[in-house]
Amino acid sequence: MKYNKLGNTELDVSVICLGTMTFGEQNTEAEAHEQLDYALDNGVNFIDTAELYAVPSSKKNNGLTEKYIGTWLKNRADRDKIVVGTKITGPSPNLTYIRPELNFSKEQINTAVEGSLKRLQTDYIDLYQLHWPERQVNFFGKRGYKHSPNDAWEDNFHSILETMQSLIKAGKIRHFGISNETPWGLMRFVQLAEKHGLPRCVSIQNPYSLLNRTFEVGLAETAIREQAGLLAYSPMAFGLLSGKYHKKQDNEASRLNRFKVMARYNGDNSYKATEGYLKIAEKYGLSLAQMALQFINTRPFITSNIIGATTMAQLKENIASVDVDLSKDILKEIEAVHELIPNPAP
């Protein structure tokens, strides 16, 4: 396994992070624990979750992911060797079963933290993240930003940072990060932290894959220069980049088949681009999954690559991506497909 520093901290995190949003929906508690054991045994020290999970989220499965991790974490003697990241849910009219008020006020952040600590059965959270912005902005599949003069949001970044500082002083969280953010949002947090001596944002968790490289446009430079590296989510595009849909190896339980409402990676151009990447992998005798993941692993703005799996075979293949070598010829051919069909799944 390879490791990177988490932002400007002294924490070393594995370049492969175990994503857990299938725990409680597609994976049982026993399966979750098996994945966690295997990941830890193979050098993965970073676990990512959220109060929102499992996904797709429902009143029935809400909080189960953190609970499954909690029953695994409980009484572990090596808790200090494990980096646990979780997130507070952003505003959404469809998720009020999580909390009636979904915002980033001091009260709601504290309530959310206490809930996560209880479910995770731990005394502290290593990385506490805002799952998505409160303001109206382009995330979750939106290509461009369209400004809304009717957006009721008022800039509360300073208040958020003060709340994070109080949680750090109380020992409940160690570091602060953001997710589904823009270059403006990241820079705003960084500048306010520097100006007022508040906790710096140490990471940004955004989508990044062969089918969505929009992070490179503005955020890559910001992440590098401000030491707030990317925690890449959906690196496998919900399994499309495994190649199984093209090779007719999918089934009813496969994510894109089971959850039709989650259509971010279902577009025709996503399938066409994946076909091009599959041909490259097959030409060089590589697993498409491992080629797709290792491409991400080697990006200079990456802190960690959040992989998720529903089976142990998938998990083993994904973690082993760190040992794959991508030659200059492979990278050149990947770029050729990207130039032809850029970012089909933003």
C-alpha positions as CSV (number, residue, x, y, z in Angstrom):
1,M,0.0,0.0,0.0
2,K,1.1,3.6,-0.6
3,Y,0.3,6.5,1.7
4,N,-0.1,10.3,1.4
5,K,-0.3,13.1,3.9
6,L,-3.9,14.2,4.7
7,G,-3.6,17.9,3.8
8,N,-1.1,19.8,5.9
9,T,-1.5,17.3,8.8
10,E,0.9,14.6,10.0
11,L,-1.7,11.9,9.3
12,D,-0.6,9.4,6.7
13,V,-3.6,7.9,4.8
14,S,-3.6,5.0,2.4
15,V,-4.0,6.0,-1.3
16,I,-6.9,3.5,-1.3
17,C,-9.7,4.5,1.1
18,L,-12.5,2.1,1.8
19,G,-15.9,3.5,0.8
20,T,-18.8,2.1,2.8
21,M,-22.1,3.4,1.4
22,T,-23.2,-0.1,0.4
23,F,-23.1,-1.2,4.1
24,G,-26.7,-1.6,5.2
25,E,-28.2,-1.7,1.7
26,Q,-26.2,-4.1,-0.5
27,N,-24.0,-5.5,2.2
28,T,-24.9,-7.1,5.5
29,E,-23.2,-6.3,8.8
30,A,-21.1,-9.5,8.5
31,E,-20.1,-8.7,5.0
32,A,-19.2,-5.1,6.1
33,H,-16.9,-6.5,8.8
34,E,-15.3,-8.9,6.4
35,Q,-14.5,-6.0,4.0
36,L,-13.1,-3.9,6.9
37,D,-10.9,-6.7,8.1
38,Y,-9.5,-7.4,4.6
39,A,-8.9,-3.8,3.9
40,L,-7.1,-3.2,7.2
41,D,-5.0,-6.4,6.7
42,N,-3.9,-5.1,3.3
43,G,-2.7,-1.7,4.4
44,V,-5.9,0.4,4.0
45,N,-6.1,2.6,7.1
46,F,-8.7,5.1,5.8
47,I,-12.5,4.5,6.0
48,D,-15.0,6.9,4.6
49,T,-18.7,7.1,5.6
50,A,-21.5,9.6,6.2
51,E,-24.5,10.0,8.4
52,L,-26.6,9.8,5.2
53,Y,-25.5,6.2,4.3
54,A,-26.5,3.6,3.2
55,V,-27.2,4.7,-0.4
56,P,-29.7,5.0,-1.9
57,S,-30.7,6.5,1.4
58,S,-34.1,5.7,3.0
59,K,-35.6,6.1,6.4
60,K,-35.2,2.3,6.9
61,N,-31.4,2.1,6.1
62,N,-30.4,5.5,7.4
63,G,-27.4,5.4,9.8
64,L,-26.8,1.7,9.2
65,T,-23.4,2.2,7.6
66,E,-22.0,4.1,10.6
67,K,-23.6,1.5,12.9
68,Y,-21.9,-1.4,11.1
69,I,-18.6,0.4,11.2
70,G,-19.2,1.1,14.9
71,T,-19.8,-2.5,15.9
72,W,-16.4,-3.3,14.1
73,L,-14.6,-0.3,15.7
74,K,-15.9,-1.0,19.2
75,N,-13.1,-2.1,21.6
76,R,-10.5,-2.2,18.9
77,A,-7.0,-1.8,20.4
78,D,-5.7,-0.2,17.2
79,R,-8.3,2.6,16.9
80,D,-5.4,5.2,16.8
81,K,-4.1,3.5,13.6
82,I,-7.4,3.9,11.7
83,V,-8.5,7.1,10.1
84,V,-12.3,7.5,10.1
85,G,-14.0,10.2,8.0
86,T,-17.7,10.9,8.0
87,K,-20.0,13.7,6.8
88,I,-22.9,15.9,7.8
89,T,-25.8,15.9,5.4
90,G,-26.4,19.1,3.5
91,P,-29.8,20.7,2.8
92,S,-32.4,18.5,1.1
93,P,-36.2,18.4,1.3
94,N,-36.2,14.6,0.8
95,L,-33.9,13.8,3.7
96,T,-35.6,15.3,6.7
97,Y,-35.8,11.8,8.3
98,I,-32.2,12.3,9.2
99,R,-32.9,15.6,11.0
100,P,-35.8,18.0,10.6
101,E,-33.3,20.8,10.0
102,L,-30.5,20.1,7.6
103,N,-28.1,23.0,7.7
104,F,-24.6,23.9,8.9
105,S,-25.6,25.9,12.0
106,K,-23.6,25.3,15.1
107,E,-26.5,23.5,16.7
108,Q,-27.0,21.2,13.7
109,I,-23.3,20.4,13.3
110,N,-23.0,19.5,16.9
111,T,-26.2,17.4,16.8
112,A,-24.9,15.5,13.7
113,V,-21.4,15.0,15.3
114,E,-23.0,13.5,18.4
115,G,-25.1,11.2,16.3
116,S,-22.2,9.9,14.3
117,L,-20.0,9.4,17.4
118,K,-22.7,7.3,18.9
119,R,-23.3,5.2,15.8
120,L,-19.5,4.8,15.2
121,Q,-19.0,3.9,18.9
122,T,-15.8,6.0,19.0
123,D,-14.7,9.0,21.0
124,Y,-13.5,11.1,18.0
125,I,-13.8,11.5,14.2
126,D,-10.6,11.9,12.3
127,L,-12.0,13.8,9.4
128,Y,-15.4,15.6,9.5
129,Q,-16.7,16.8,6.2
130,L,-19.6,18.8,4.8
131,H,-21.4,16.4,2.4
132,W,-22.4,19.2,0.0
133,P,-22.8,23.0,0.1
134,E,-25.8,24.8,1.5
135,R,-25.8,27.3,-1.3
136,Q,-27.2,26.6,-4.8
137,V,-24.3,25.5,-7.0
138,N,-23.5,22.9,-9.6
139,F,-22.9,19.5,-7.9
140,F,-24.4,16.0,-8.4
141,G,-24.3,15.9,-12.2
142,K,-24.7,19.5,-13.1
143,R,-22.2,20.7,-15.7
144,G,-22.3,24.5,-15.4
145,Y,-23.0,27.0,-12.6
146,K,-26.2,29.1,-13.1
147,H,-26.4,31.9,-10.6
148,S,-29.8,32.2,-8.8
149,P,-30.5,35.7,-7.4
150,N,-33.3,34.0,-5.3
151,D,-30.8,31.8,-3.4
152,A,-31.6,32.5,0.3
153,W,-28.2,31.3,1.4
154,E,-26.1,33.7,3.5
155,D,-22.4,33.3,3.8
156,N,-21.8,31.3,7.0
157,F,-18.3,29.9,6.2
158,H,-16.7,31.7,9.2
159,S,-19.3,30.4,11.6
160,I,-18.8,26.8,10.3
161,L,-15.0,27.1,10.9
162,E,-15.6,28.4,14.4
163,T,-17.8,25.4,15.1
164,M,-15.1,23.1,13.7
165,Q,-12.6,24.7,16.0
166,S,-14.7,24.2,19.0
167,L,-15.2,20.5,18.1
168,I,-11.5,20.1,17.6
169,K,-10.8,21.7,21.0
170,A,-13.4,19.4,22.6
171,G,-11.6,16.4,21.0
172,K,-14.6,15.2,19.1
173,I,-13.1,15.7,15.6
174,R,-9.5,16.1,14.5
175,H,-9.7,17.7,11.1
176,F,-12.2,19.4,8.8
177,G,-12.9,18.7,5.1
178,I,-15.5,19.6,2.4
179,S,-17.2,17.6,-0.4
180,N,-18.9,18.4,-3.7
181,E,-17.4,21.8,-3.5
182,T,-16.2,24.4,-6.1
183,P,-12.9,26.3,-6.4
184,W,-14.6,29.3,-4.9
185,G,-15.8,27.4,-1.9
186,L,-12.5,25.7,-1.2
187,M,-10.6,29.1,-1.4
188,R,-13.2,30.8,0.7
189,F,-12.7,28.3,3.5
190,V,-8.9,28.5,3.2
191,Q,-8.7,32.2,3.2
192,L,-11.0,32.6,6.2
193,A,-9.1,30.0,8.2
194,E,-5.8,31.9,7.5
195,K,-7.3,35.3,8.3
196,H,-8.9,34.3,11.6
197,G,-6.6,31.5,12.8
198,L,-9.2,28.8,12.3
199,P,-8.9,25.2,11.2
200,R,-7.8,24.7,7.6
201,C,-9.7,22.6,5.2
202,V,-7.5,19.5,4.7
203,S,-9.3,17.7,1.9
204,I,-12.0,17.9,-0.7
205,Q,-14.2,14.9,-1.6
206,N,-15.5,15.3,-5.1
207,P,-16.3,12.9,-8.0
208,Y,-13.3,11.9,-10.1
209,S,-13.0,9.1,-12.6
210,L,-12.1,8.4,-16.3
211,L,-15.7,9.5,-17.0
212,N,-15.6,12.7,-14.9
213,R,-12.3,14.6,-14.8
214,T,-13.9,18.0,-14.2
215,F,-11.9,18.3,-11.0
216,E,-8.9,19.0,-13.3
217,V,-10.3,22.3,-14.6
218,G,-10.1,24.5,-11.6
219,L,-9.9,22.5,-8.5
220,A,-6.7,20.5,-9.2
221,E,-4.5,23.5,-8.9
222,T,-6.3,24.8,-5.8
223,A,-6.0,21.4,-4.2
224,I,-2.2,21.2,-4.8
225,R,-1.4,24.7,-3.9
226,E,-3.6,24.8,-0.8
227,Q,-2.7,21.3,0.4
228,A,-6.3,20.1,0.4
229,G,-6.0,17.0,-1.8
230,L,-8.8,15.2,-3.5
231,L,-10.6,12.3,-1.9
232,A,-12.0,10.9,-5.2
233,Y,-15.4,9.3,-5.0
234,S,-17.2,7.2,-7.6
235,P,-13.9,6.2,-9.2
236,M,-15.6,3.2,-10.8
237,A,-18.6,5.2,-12.0
238,F,-21.0,2.9,-10.1
239,G,-19.3,-0.1,-11.6
240,L,-19.5,0.9,-15.3
241,L,-15.7,1.1,-15.5
242,S,-15.4,-2.5,-14.4
243,G,-16.4,-3.4,-18.0
244,K,-19.0,-5.9,-16.8
245,Y,-21.9,-4.1,-18.5
246,H,-20.1,-4.2,-21.8
247,K,-19.1,-7.8,-21.4
248,K,-22.6,-8.8,-20.4
249,Q,-21.4,-9.9,-17.0
250,D,-23.8,-7.8,-15.0
251,N,-27.0,-9.0,-13.3
252,E,-30.1,-7.7,-11.7
253,A,-28.1,-6.9,-8.5
254,S,-25.6,-4.8,-10.3
255,R,-25.8,-1.2,-9.2
256,L,-26.8,0.5,-12.4
257,N,-29.5,-2.2,-13.0
258,R,-30.8,-2.2,-9.4
259,F,-31.0,1.5,-8.9
260,K,-32.4,3.0,-12.1
261,V,-33.0,6.4,-10.4
262,M,-29.2,6.9,-10.0
263,A,-28.6,7.8,-13.6
264,R,-25.4,9.8,-13.4
265,Y,-23.4,7.2,-15.3
266,N,-26.1,5.8,-17.6
267,G,-25.7,8.1,-20.5
268,D,-24.8,6.9,-24.0
269,N,-21.5,8.8,-24.0
270,S,-20.5,7.2,-20.8
271,Y,-21.0,3.8,-22.4
272,K,-19.1,4.9,-25.5
273,A,-16.2,6.3,-23.5
274,T,-16.0,3.1,-21.3
275,E,-15.9,1.0,-24.5
276,G,-12.8,3.0,-25.5
277,Y,-11.2,2.5,-22.2
278,L,-12.0,-1.2,-22.2
279,K,-10.3,-1.7,-25.5
280,I,-7.1,-0.1,-24.1
281,A,-7.2,-2.3,-21.0
282,E,-7.7,-5.5,-23.1
283,K,-5.0,-4.4,-25.5
284,Y,-2.5,-4.3,-22.7
285,G,-3.8,-7.3,-20.7
286,L,-5.1,-5.2,-17.9
287,S,-8.3,-5.3,-15.8
288,L,-10.3,-2.2,-16.8
289,A,-11.2,-1.7,-13.1
290,Q,-7.5,-1.6,-12.1
291,M,-6.5,0.6,-15.0
292,A,-9.3,3.1,-14.1
293,L,-8.3,3.1,-10.5
294,Q,-4.6,3.3,-11.0
295,F,-5.0,6.3,-13.3
296,I,-6.6,8.1,-10.3
297,N,-4.1,6.8,-7.8
298,T,-1.2,8.4,-9.6
299,R,-2.7,11.9,-10.1
300,P,-0.6,14.6,-8.3
301,F,-3.7,16.2,-6.6
302,I,-5.0,12.9,-5.1
303,T,-4.8,12.2,-1.4
304,S,-6.9,9.1,-1.5
305,N,-9.1,7.1,-3.9
306,I,-12.4,6.0,-2.3
307,I,-13.2,2.5,-3.6
308,G,-16.4,0.7,-2.8
309,A,-17.3,-3.0,-3.4
310,T,-20.2,-5.3,-2.8
311,T,-18.2,-8.5,-3.1
312,M,-14.9,-9.6,-1.7
313,A,-13.6,-10.3,-5.2
314,Q,-14.3,-6.7,-6.2
315,L,-12.6,-5.4,-3.1
316,K,-9.5,-7.5,-3.7
317,E,-9.2,-6.4,-7.3
318,N,-9.7,-2.7,-6.4
319,I,-7.1,-2.7,-3.6
320,A,-4.6,-4.5,-5.8
321,S,-4.8,-1.6,-8.3
322,V,-1.9,0.1,-6.4
323,D,0.4,-2.5,-7.9
324,V,-0.5,-1.9,-11.5
325,D,1.9,-0.1,-13.8
326,L,0.5,2.3,-16.4
327,S,3.0,2.9,-19.2
328,K,3.4,6.2,-21.2
329,D,1.7,4.5,-24.1
330,I,-1.3,3.5,-22.0
331,L,-1.6,7.0,-20.6
332,K,-1.4,8.5,-24.1
333,E,-4.2,6.2,-25.3
334,I,-6.4,7.1,-22.2
335,E,-5.9,10.8,-23.1
336,A,-7.0,10.1,-26.7
337,V,-10.3,8.7,-25.5
338,H,-10.7,11.6,-23.0
339,E,-10.2,14.1,-25.8
340,L,-12.8,12.4,-28.0
341,I,-15.4,12.1,-25.2
342,P,-14.5,14.4,-22.3
343,N,-16.3,14.2,-19.0
344,P,-19.5,12.4,-20.1
345,A,-20.6,11.9,-16.5
346,P,-20.1,15.2,-14.6
